[in-house]
């Protein structure tokens, strides 16, 4: 997989690939993991620009309040919920 994006986006996408199937992380946790703890919103924007949904599992990233957040992949938020439920995560 070849990523084309900003350095920040690429850091986010690489971090997303580390989230194991059946687990979620928050946008804030991803921001902290890449060394940018105050960049939750930018992480969400990078997820929205993910060129490889599912392969780069942006569907495993949720809001800090436990809500799903957005999903720019095909099928939108309903698809995100479906993907997470297939992995054993209930909302």
DAURRA-V824797 format. One record per pair of residues at least 24 apart in sequence whose ideal C-beta (glycine too) atoms are under 6 Angstrom apart, sorted by sequence separation. I is the first residue (numbers start at 1). J is the second residue. D is the distance in Angstrom with one decimal. If there is no record, write none. Layout:
# DAURRA-V824797
i = <I	I>
j = <J	J>
d = <D	D>
This chain:
# DAURRA-V824797
i = <48	59	12	12	27	24	25	26	28	9	19	24	26	17	9	16	16	19	16	13	22	21	22>
j = <72	83	43	46	61	60	61	62	64	46	57	62	64	56	49	56	57	60	58	56	87	87	88>
d = <4.4	4.5	5.5	3.9	5.9	5.0	5.7	5.9	5.2	4.4	5.7	5.1	4.7	5.8	6.0	5.1	5.7	4.5	5.7	5.0	4.6	5.4	5.0>
